[in-house]
Amino acid sequence: MPHITGPFTGIGVAPYVLSALALSSSRVRLFFSERMSPTGLATPGNYTITEDFGSDPRVVATVTLGHPTQPNYVDLQLPKP
């Protein structure tokens, strides 16, 4: 198998949130379009959840990675109301 060096640029499409699933009234699972590097994914401040297209933003308390090294989903835990 040949060894390839240099940066990988992919097909030029950035990863994106594929879907979101409410696991409970305070927990949401986000699925990404591809496996992600965990850098930055586990930081609660990198997420904002809003209702009604931007009103009443909810703070994310904790983030759990779906896989420790290359997750394709994360679970967001909101503070209990």
GUKE-260667 format. One record per residue: residue number from 1; x, y, z of N, C-alpha, C in turn. Coordinates in steps of 0.05 Angstrom, whole numbers. Example, Ala and Ser with C-alpha at 12.3 -4.5 7.8 and 13.67 -1.06 7.14 Angstrom:
BEGIN
(site 1 (264 -114 156) (246 -90 156) (264 -66 156))
(site 2 (257 -45 142) (273 -21 143) (258 1 157))
***
This chain:
BEGIN
(site 1 (17 -23 0) (0 0 0) (18 25 0))
(site 2 (13 44 -18) (30 68 -19) (26 86 6))
(site 3 (47 100 13) (46 119 35) (41 147 23))
(site 4 (20 160 33) (14 187 23) (21 207 44))
(site 5 (35 228 36) (42 249 54) (28 275 47))
(site 6 (28 294 65) (15 320 61) (-13 320 72))
(site 7 (-24 344 73) (-51 347 86) (-73 334 69))
(site 8 (-92 323 82) (-116 312 68) (-137 334 66))
(site 9 (-146 338 42) (-166 360 38) (-194 349 33))
(site 10 (-197 323 31) (-224 312 27) (-237 322 1))
(site 11 (-263 323 1) (-277 331 -23) (-286 361 -21))
(site 12 (-276 375 -1) (-282 403 1) (-309 410 14))
(site 13 (-321 391 27) (-346 395 41) (-341 393 71))
(site 14 (-346 415 86) (-342 415 114) (-362 396 128))
(site 15 (-354 384 150) (-374 367 165) (-396 385 176))
(site 16 (-419 373 180) (-442 389 190) (-459 371 208))
(site 17 (-477 383 223) (-496 368 239) (-516 356 221))
(site 18 (-518 330 221) (-536 315 204) (-564 314 216))
(site 19 (-566 309 242) (-592 309 255) (-588 312 285))
(site 20 (-610 318 298) (-611 321 327) (-634 304 338))
(site 21 (-630 292 360) (-650 274 372) (-653 281 402))
(site 22 (-677 288 410) (-682 293 439) (-684 266 453))
(site 23 (-665 261 471) (-665 236 487) (-682 239 511))
(site 24 (-685 264 521) (-702 271 543) (-707 301 542))
(site 25 (-720 312 562) (-725 341 563) (-700 357 568))
(site 26 (-678 343 576) (-654 358 582) (-629 346 569))
(site 27 (-633 327 550) (-610 314 536) (-616 312 506))
(site 28 (-596 321 490) (-599 321 461) (-575 307 449))
(site 29 (-579 290 429) (-557 277 415) (-555 289 387))
(site 30 (-531 299 381) (-525 310 354) (-509 290 338))
(site 31 (-518 285 314) (-504 267 295) (-490 284 274))
(site 32 (-464 279 269) (-449 293 249) (-448 278 223))
(site 33 (-443 292 202) (-442 279 175) (-418 261 171))
(site 34 (-398 263 189) (-375 245 188) (-362 244 216))
(site 35 (-344 225 219) (-329 224 245) (-313 249 248))
(site 36 (-312 258 273) (-299 284 279) (-275 280 297))
(site 37 (-257 299 296) (-235 300 315) (-247 310 341))
(site 38 (-240 299 364) (-253 307 389) (-245 335 399))
(site 39 (-224 347 387) (-215 374 395) (-238 394 393))
(site 40 (-245 405 415) (-267 426 415) (-295 414 418))
(site 41 (-299 389 411) (-326 378 413) (-336 375 441))
(site 42 (-318 371 460) (-326 366 488) (-329 392 504))
(site 43 (-327 415 491) (-329 441 505) (-358 451 504))
(site 44 (-372 451 526) (-400 459 526) (-405 487 514))
(site 45 (-387 506 518) (-390 533 507) (-390 534 477))
(site 46 (-383 512 463) (-383 512 434) (-411 506 422))
(site 47 (-431 502 439) (-458 495 431) (-478 515 441))
(site 48 (-498 520 425) (-521 536 434) (-546 522 424))
(site 49 (-565 518 442) (-591 506 435) (-612 527 439))
(site 50 (-628 533 418) (-649 553 420) (-675 541 411))
(site 51 (-697 553 420) (-723 546 410) (-733 569 393))
(site 52 (-752 564 377) (-765 585 361) (-746 602 345))
(site 53 (-727 589 332) (-708 602 313) (-692 624 327))
(site 54 (-682 619 351) (-663 637 363) (-671 650 389))
(site 55 (-696 647 397) (-703 659 423) (-697 639 445))
(site 56 (-693 650 469) (-689 634 493) (-667 614 491))
(site 57 (-642 623 488) (-620 603 485) (-616 587 511))
(site 58 (-610 562 507) (-606 543 530) (-576 538 532))
(site 59 (-566 538 556) (-538 533 562) (-533 503 563))
(site 60 (-512 494 551) (-504 465 552) (-486 462 576))
(site 61 (-493 443 594) (-478 438 618) (-455 419 614))
(site 62 (-459 397 600) (-438 377 595) (-441 366 567))
(site 63 (-419 356 557) (-418 343 530) (-405 315 534))
(site 64 (-418 295 523) (-406 268 524) (-401 259 495))
(site 65 (-377 251 489) (-370 243 462) (-380 215 457))
(site 66 (-390 210 432) (-400 184 425) (-378 163 423))
(site 67 (-353 172 416) (-330 154 415) (-306 171 424))
(site 68 (-288 161 440) (-267 178 451) (-248 190 431))
(site 69 (-243 177 408) (-223 187 390) (-234 199 364))
(site 70 (-256 188 354) (-268 199 329) (-298 196 331))
(site 71 (-311 213 346) (-340 210 349) (-356 219 324))
(site 72 (-378 206 318) (-396 216 298) (-421 227 311))
(site 73 (-422 227 337) (-444 240 352) (-434 249 379))
(site 74 (-449 268 390) (-444 277 418) (-471 279 432))
(site 75 (-471 276 458) (-494 280 475) (-491 306 490))
(site 76 (-510 324 488) (-510 349 502) (-529 347 526))
(site 77 (-519 353 549) (-536 353 573) (-542 382 581))
(site 78 (-567 389 583) (-575 416 591) (-580 416 621))
(site 79 (-577 439 634) (-584 440 663) (-613 434 667))
(site 80 (-619 420 688) (-648 414 693) (-662 440 701))
(site 81 (-686 444 690) (-700 470 695) (-709 473 724))
***
